[in-house]
Amino acid sequence: MAHIPISEVTLSSEPQQASYKPALLSLAVLYFMMGFITCLNDTLVPFFKKGFDLTYTQSSLVQFYFFLTYGVMSIPAGKIVEKVGYKSGMVRGFIIASAGAFLFLPAALFHEYYLFLGALFVIAIGIVLLQVAANPYITILGPAETASSRLTLIQGVGSIGTTAAPLFGAAFILGPLERASSEVVQYPYLGISLVLLLIAVLVWKLKLPTLAVQTTAHTPTQKPFAYRHLRYGVIGLFCYVGAEVSVGTFLTNYISDTLHISENEANTFVAFYWGGMLAGRLVGSVVLKFLAPQRVLTLLGITSIALILCSLNTDGYPAIWSMIALGISNSVMFAIIFSLSIKGLGAATSQASGYLSTAIAGGAIVSFGQGYLIDHYSWSVAFVLPLICYAYITFFGLMGYKPE
């Protein structure tokens, strides 16, 4: 799952060590829910496709509207958080996401696909606001030298949510698909709405450290896009999120068609895709201490291309496990591309983060394009899009990361 880059913040007052644990615990719960809700979309795509008799292009609108929100709302969300504060931003994010989940009820009652898309758009606004508000806490709660470790740990908790989501979806959404229509999703999402509202109340009552946006007296000597490696990095992040989301979006249907099994059975395999990302992050946090990140990125890019080609040129279980293994390759790509893109930008880093945040909209564009190609051509042709994305990521790891 993609994460919005972290803003620069400072503590307005030094918190006591005892205050770290409840704050980090709240962040862990937050990241779990963000990962869970985001990856539950992978279940909604095959669910809506079958329940509303949609094409792949139409069903991909689930991801299109969800990830388009990152491109539209990332910078405005930052301004909202700057105005109301990080804690209030988190509370508002939970409330908005809760409202979006609740909107699944009228969407199910009217049995209208576009009402579901509207509800998902509202959920996505809450998720974006949550990420913008919550990420700074990860780096500031504790010693600076262990900030990366805390970030990896909290993102690992988010990966647990992404792994659990397909299993939950298979049991409570795709499982009853043969017996009912859109009302099947109203009860799981009403439950999610109540949980999000409860978390909002708990976060509001918690005494969290007060954070303030770090300001600087220096202004950038160049506009961010004057930097070569940032320009290439924005495209690289667009490609990465696009590839990750598009593969996850259609993996259930790809497995179902390849193994000739039901969507319910196929969806359980998707948990291994996201579980691979969890394992890869844990291993990657150690590997990146010894190997240059650009070399790791290049190797992962080449590996991803090889895995897709292997999947498309084999049948049965070798084909699906090759595609599932992409989760491991994806695990640390976002962090590497982001860190290489902002390296040496100095006072332009904050603006650069905003551009990189909007690049997460790649999840909307690439998944929509892949859905169109599946409808009009074949799985093999459709997976050319992720192949192009991974080829560009490989280029970025070889040469694109280098400043002028």
Phi and psi in degrees as a GROMACS rama.xvg file:
@    title "Ramachandran Plot"
@    xaxis  label "Phi"
@    yaxis  label "Psi"
@TYPE xy
-74.066  150.961  ALA-2
-129.819  137.919  HIS-3
-67.4584  136.882  ILE-4
-55.8678  153.129  PRO-5
-84.6434  134.732  ILE-6
-78.1432  161.614  SER-7
-84.5931  125.236  GLU-8
-138.315  161.532  VAL-9
-135.717  159.503  THR-10
-77.8623  129.379  LEU-11
-75.646  -23.9588  SER-12
-148.016  140.413  SER-13
-68.2221  119.613  GLU-14
-77.7751  158.223  PRO-15
-74.9435  150.195  GLN-16
-56.5776  -33.0779  GLN-17
-65.2542  -21.4687  ALA-18
-81.138  -11.6679  SER-19
-64.9425  -43.9009  TYR-20
-62.2551  -51.3369  LYS-21
-63.0209  -34.5671  PRO-22
-66.9175  -46.1807  ALA-23
-66.2166  -34.8228  LEU-24
-64.0656  -42.0854  LEU-25
-64.7  -36.6787  SER-26
-67.1665  -36.9789  LEU-27
-63.2946  -44.4164  ALA-28
-63.0284  -41.8201  VAL-29
-60.3479  -48.0507  LEU-30
-66.8676  -35.5391  TYR-31
-59.508  -48.0333  PHE-32
-66.3286  -39.2821  MET-33
-62.8223  -44.8675  MET-34
-64.5586  -41.7958  GLY-35
-62.4914  -49.9182  PHE-36
-66.7023  -43.0783  ILE-37
-61.4899  -44.9039  THR-38
-82.7669  -11.7094  CYS-39
-67.0477  -19.8651  LEU-40
-59.969  -32.3112  ASN-41
-62.1064  -26.6567  ASP-42
-81.4613  -35.9533  THR-43
-66.1473  -32.204  LEU-44
-60.4635  -56.0792  VAL-45
-66.5676  -29.8443  PRO-46
-63.2692  -51.3555  PHE-47
-68.6923  -34.1462  PHE-48
-58.5866  -43.8414  LYS-49
-81.6526  -41.8944  LYS-50
-66.7226  -32.3445  GLY-51
-109.706  5.8162  PHE-52
54.5742  56.0533  ASP-53
-97.5494  161.842  LEU-54
-80.1828  169.805  THR-55
-63.5159  -36.13  TYR-56
-62.0424  -46.7213  THR-57
-65.2493  -41.0959  GLN-58
-68.9852  -26.6709  SER-59
-70.5798  -10.7052  SER-60
-63.0286  -21.4749  LEU-61
-55.3458  -51.0559  VAL-62
-76.1547  -31.5804  GLN-63
-59.9675  -52.0273  PHE-64
-71.8617  -32.39  TYR-65
-66.8732  -50.46  PHE-66
-83.2872  -20.2287  PHE-67
-61.7631  -28.6132  LEU-68
-59.9009  -34.5111  THR-69
-61.2931  -42.2065  TYR-70
-68.0938  -33.6011  GLY-71
-84.6202  -37.67  VAL-72
-106.137  -10.9416  MET-73
-58.0208  -50.9506  SER-74
-70.8123  -45.9843  ILE-75
-58.6393  -36.8675  PRO-76
-63.5107  -38.2443  ALA-77
-61.228  -39.2287  GLY-78
-68.7978  -36.5187  LYS-79
-63.9476  -45.7184  ILE-80
-64.8362  -38.4685  VAL-81
-60.8235  -32.1915  GLU-82
-83.3821  -43.2011  LYS-83
-98.3966  -15.658  VAL-84
99.8362  161.429  GLY-85
-72.4644  -42.9014  TYR-86
-64.2788  -47.8173  LYS-87
-63.1879  -33.0442  SER-88
-64.294  -41.4358  GLY-89
-63.3718  -45.4361  MET-90
-60.3088  -45.9861  VAL-91
-62.8113  -38.7504  ARG-92
-61.2349  -44.4348  GLY-93
-62.9005  -41.6463  PHE-94
-65.5947  -43.2521  ILE-95
-64.5461  -44.2679  ILE-96
-62.7021  -38.0431  ALA-97
-62.7457  -42.7614  SER-98
-62.6231  -40.2771  ALA-99
-63.4892  -41.8482  GLY-100
-64.4547  -37.1569  ALA-101
-64.9223  -30.9019  PHE-102
-66.1733  -10.5222  LEU-103
-64.845  -24.9718  PHE-104
-64.1064  -58.0007  LEU-105
-63.5418  -31.9915  PRO-106
-62.6051  -39.4614  ALA-107
-71.2394  -38.8548  ALA-108
-63.4095  -39.8198  LEU-109
-87.3631  -10.7987  PHE-110
51.203  53.8814  HIS-111
-120.413  123.825  GLU-112
-61.1495  -41.7418  TYR-113
-71.2215  -22.7157  TYR-114
-69.2371  -36.3722  LEU-115
-64.0965  -40.7194  PHE-116
-63.1711  -38.7063  LEU-117
-63.7931  -40.558  GLY-118
-63.6891  -41.0662  ALA-119
-65.3579  -35.3318  LEU-120
-63.1534  -40.6845  PHE-121
-66.0033  -43.2323  VAL-122
-57.4092  -44.2684  ILE-123
-63.3263  -36.6971  ALA-124
-59.8025  -43.4723  ILE-125
-63.9016  -40.3456  GLY-126
-64.1457  -44.3624  ILE-127
-61.1115  -45.0437  VAL-128
-63.3155  -38.6199  LEU-129
-60.7573  -45.5999  LEU-130
-66.2885  -43.5727  GLN-131
-62.3794  -37.4386  VAL-132
-80.0334  -33.6842  ALA-133
-89.7152  -34.3799  ALA-134
-54.0032  -40.2323  ASN-135
-59.8754  -30.0208  PRO-136
-61.2948  -33.2818  TYR-137
-62.3417  -42.7292  ILE-138
-80.1006  -26.4119  THR-139
-92.5239  -21.9885  ILE-140
-83.2348  80.695  LEU-141
130.077  -178.785  GLY-142
-60.8527  145.062  PRO-143
-63.5548  -33.1628  ALA-144
-69.5603  -16.4032  GLU-145
-108.358  14.92  THR-146
-62.475  -42.392  ALA-147
-63.5394  -37.3508  SER-148
-63.8278  -42.5222  SER-149
-65.5524  -40.1131  ARG-150
-62.2376  -44.5112  LEU-151
-61.7912  -42.4712  THR-152
-62.9147  -48.1319  LEU-153
-66.5871  -40.6348  ILE-154
-65.1887  -30.3168  GLN-155
-63.2603  -39.5572  GLY-156
-62.7652  -39.8603  VAL-157
-60.8947  -36.1202  GLY-158
-67.5564  -28.4797  SER-159
-63.3254  -40.0199  ILE-160
-64.0243  -40.3965  GLY-161
-68.0256  -30.4373  THR-162
-75.1741  -36.5959  THR-163
-74.0147  -29.4929  ALA-164
-58.2265  -47.683  ALA-165
-62.1604  -35.3795  PRO-166
-67.1937  -42.1098  LEU-167
-62.4762  -44.5223  PHE-168
-64.2858  -38.9881  GLY-169
-64.5013  -37.0895  ALA-170
-79.7495  -40.6842  ALA-171
-109.782  -11.3194  PHE-172
-118.781  -58.886  ILE-173
-74.9818  -28.4672  LEU-174
-57.1486  -50.3307  GLY-175
-84.385  8.52348  PRO-176
-59.333  -33.3907  LEU-177
-71.0667  -20.7961  GLU-178
-102.434  -15.3298  ARG-179
-147.008  178.066  ALA-180
-113.493  -134.944  SER-181
-68.4104  -16.5708  SER-182
-66.8382  -14.3434  GLU-183
-59.7855  -36.6206  VAL-184
-83.0852  -14.5285  VAL-185
-66.9494  -35.9909  GLN-186
-74.1098  -45.0129  TYR-187
-58.4008  -40.5054  PRO-188
-77.3424  -27.5361  TYR-189
-65.0715  -39.5666  LEU-190
-62.6899  -43.4725  GLY-191
-61.7174  -40.6095  ILE-192
-59.6865  -44.7751  SER-193
-65.7691  -40.2332  LEU-194
-63.3565  -44.2006  VAL-195
-63.0735  -39.3218  LEU-196
-66.4211  -39.6827  LEU-197
-63.5858  -42.4936  LEU-198
-63.8292  -38.4992  ILE-199
-58.9573  -42.6554  ALA-200
-64.669  -43.4181  VAL-201
-64.8766  -42.6244  LEU-202
-64.4518  -39.2511  VAL-203
-62.2478  -35.5475  TRP-204
-83.2768  -19.5995  LYS-205
-69.1272  144.589  LEU-206
-92.9537  95.7925  LYS-207
-99.0088  152.89  LEU-208
-57.7859  143.537  PRO-209
-85.3603  126.828  THR-210
-112.319  147.665  LEU-211
-130.22  146.561  ALA-212
-67.4495  132.573  VAL-213
-80.5031  123.463  GLN-214
-104.285  160.259  THR-215
-136.496  145.475  THR-216
-80.7681  -9.94103  ALA-217
-94.0858  144.823  HIS-218
-111.688  150.246  THR-219
-59.3801  138.373  PRO-220
-76.4001  -22.3226  THR-221
-134.365  154.837  GLN-222
-68.7905  147.335  LYS-223
-51.5637  -42.1778  PRO-224
-74.3833  -0.633265  PHE-225
-73.3449  -15.8119  ALA-226
-88.5112  122.91  TYR-227
-58.4189  -49.0556  ARG-228
-68.1383  -25.2992  HIS-229
-73.2822  -41.9872  LEU-230
-57.9207  -47.871  ARG-231
-67.9022  -32.5876  TYR-232
-68.0663  -37.8117  GLY-233
-62.0413  -43.3132  VAL-234
-65.1294  -40.0958  ILE-235
-61.6838  -41.7455  GLY-236
-68.9208  -37.9083  LEU-237
-58.0874  -46.2342  PHE-238
-65.9793  -42.322  CYS-239
-62.1762  -52.6787  TYR-240
-62.8895  -38.329  VAL-241
-59.8749  -45.4686  GLY-242
-67.0489  -46.3562  ALA-243
-59.2849  -47.3926  GLU-244
-71.2688  -42.5274  VAL-245
-65.6378  -40.0287  SER-246
-63.8841  -47.5411  VAL-247
-62.8484  -35.2223  GLY-248
-63.3471  -45.0913  THR-249
-103.814  6.96194  PHE-250
-63.8359  -39.4857  LEU-251
-58.7008  -49.129  THR-252
-68.7335  -35.8255  ASN-253
-63.7477  -44.1116  TYR-254
-66.1646  -41.937  ILE-255
-59.6979  -45.2047  SER-256
-70.6675  -36.0874  ASP-257
-72.5439  -43.3337  THR-258
-95.2039  -6.77619  LEU-259
58.4598  51.1598  HIS-260
-124.421  171.318  ILE-261
-71.8535  159.855  SER-262
-61.7339  -33.6449  GLU-263
-61.5191  -47.4023  ASN-264
-67.1709  -41.1315  GLU-265
-65.4928  -34.0706  ALA-266
-65.4214  -26.979  ASN-267
-65.8307  -27.6718  THR-268
-67.561  -27.1828  PHE-269
-63.932  -26.3548  VAL-270
-59.8064  -31.6266  ALA-271
-71.4835  -30.736  PHE-272
-61.968  -49.7007  TYR-273
-76.5447  -30.473  TRP-274
-64.2454  -34.4759  GLY-275
-62.8488  -34.2993  GLY-276
-66.4781  -38.902  MET-277
-62.1567  -49.4399  LEU-278
-62.9664  -40.9677  ALA-279
-63.6711  -36.3585  GLY-280
-67.2996  -39.7264  ARG-281
-65.4663  -44.2924  LEU-282
-69.7727  -40.978  VAL-283
-62.8452  -34.2505  GLY-284
-62.5507  -26.1298  SER-285
-86.9329  -46.034  VAL-286
-60.0299  -39.5731  VAL-287
-69.5098  -9.6286  LEU-288
-76.9956  -18.0258  LYS-289
-117.119  -24.8977  PHE-290
-113.516  147.265  LEU-291
-63.5816  132.873  ALA-292
-59.8082  -36.2894  PRO-293
-65.2284  -32.0466  GLN-294
-71.6547  -39.2352  ARG-295
-62.6606  -43.4933  VAL-296
-62.3897  -43.8248  LEU-297
-60.7259  -46.0032  THR-298
-61.6367  -43.0886  LEU-299
-67.375  -36.0057  LEU-300
-63.556  -46.1303  GLY-301
-64.045  -41.2033  ILE-302
-61.6885  -40.7922  THR-303
-63.2724  -42.6537  SER-304
-61.4289  -44.4284  ILE-305
-63.2246  -38.7341  ALA-306
-66.2513  -42.1041  LEU-307
-65.8909  -45.0662  ILE-308
-62.3866  -38.8074  LEU-309
-63.3127  -43.0385  CYS-310
-63.8885  -41.4544  SER-311
-74.8836  -16.7277  LEU-312
-109.731  12.7415  ASN-313
-130.076  177.945  THR-314
-129.201  168.22  ASP-315
63.5836  -144.5  GLY-316
-65.1445  -36.9372  TYR-317
-57.2  -36.1747  PRO-318
-67.303  -45.2511  ALA-319
-76.4319  -34.9764  ILE-320
-71.0795  -28.1741  TRP-321
-64.9637  -41.5886  SER-322
-71.0526  -39.6754  MET-323
-62.5567  -35.01  ILE-324
-64.0506  -13.8342  ALA-325
-60.3744  -25.6809  LEU-326
-58.4022  -38.6657  GLY-327
-66.6535  -43.8761  ILE-328
-62.6237  -36.8585  SER-329
-71.5481  -20.2403  ASN-330
-50.9772  -46.4071  SER-331
-113.143  7.11637  VAL-332
-61.5178  -44.987  MET-333
-58.834  -50.4152  PHE-334
-61.118  -39.5972  ALA-335
-69.1331  -47.9584  ILE-336
-60.235  -43.1591  ILE-337
-63.6382  -48.2331  PHE-338
-66.1782  -38.4425  SER-339
-69.7143  -30.2397  LEU-340
-71.829  -31.7285  SER-341
-100.874  1.7479  ILE-342
-61.556  125.136  LYS-343
77.3472  14.0975  GLY-344
-83.8537  -17.1415  LEU-345
58.9511  -124.054  GLY-346
-67.629  -13.9818  ALA-347
-85.746  -1.22701  ALA-348
-59.6679  -42.9968  THR-349
-61.4515  -46.7502  SER-350
-64.4551  -38.9553  GLN-351
-61.4344  -38.0857  ALA-352
-60.7801  -36.6905  SER-353
-63.7233  -42.6534  GLY-354
-64.1343  -41.9631  TYR-355
-65.7226  -34.1851  LEU-356
-62.2136  -43.1674  SER-357
-68.1859  -22.2613  THR-358
-67.0121  -15.7287  ALA-359
-62.4159  -17.2474  ILE-360
-62.1814  -9.37244  ALA-361
-56.8367  -29.0439  GLY-362
-61.7502  -29.086  GLY-363
-78.0605  -48.3652  ALA-364
-70.784  -48.2805  ILE-365
-68.3046  -41.6611  VAL-366
-64.7882  -37.7505  SER-367
-65.1783  -43.418  PHE-368
-63.3001  -38.5516  GLY-369
-67.7733  -39.1339  GLN-370
-59.6564  -40.6565  GLY-371
-63.0122  -42.4941  TYR-372
-68.0423  -35.3456  LEU-373
-63.4854  -42.8662  ILE-374
-63.3812  -40.488  ASP-375
-98.7815  -14.9374  HIS-376
-132.813  -102.107  TYR-377
-158.576  173.523  SER-378
-60.3361  -41.1124  TRP-379
-61.4773  -44.5015  SER-380
-67.3539  -40.6963  VAL-381
-62.5182  -35.9668  ALA-382
-78.1429  1.43524  PHE-383
-64.3651  -34.1206  VAL-384
-61.2196  -53.3752  LEU-385
-59.3684  -34.5468  PRO-386
-60.0889  -44.3977  LEU-387
-62.181  -41.3398  ILE-388
-61.2756  -46.0743  CYS-389
-69.4955  -30.8074  TYR-390
-64.476  -41.8554  ALA-391
-66.0308  -39.8432  TYR-392
-61.1959  -38.6691  ILE-393
-62.5564  -43.3342  THR-394
-59.5157  -42.8472  PHE-395
-62.4461  -39.4521  PHE-396
-69.066  -28.0605  GLY-397
-83.4789  -48.0214  LEU-398
-135.783  -30.7999  MET-399
-64.0778  -26.0027  GLY-400
-74.469  -14.3876  TYR-401
-76.1303  128.275  LYS-402
-66.4299  162.274  PRO-403
